[in-house]
């Protein structure tokens, strides 16, 4: 997956997790609240993976540019 795809999926999971937690609170379902919290955390992890991929790509691009300048 690309960094953008990871981030979009992550934000979607965060939103869905937040909704699940809210519904769980309204209906009194601790299980749904926990599932929502887990999904929200999964989303945060996906966003972090996307951020890391972007940083690595930017670093590689910068290194390649520098090498090409010296050639």
Protein Blocks (a to p, Z undefined) as FASTA:
>chain_A
ZZklmmmmmmmmmmmmmmmmmmmmmnopaklmmmmmmmmmmmmmmmmmmmmmmmmmmmmm
mmmmmmmmmZZ
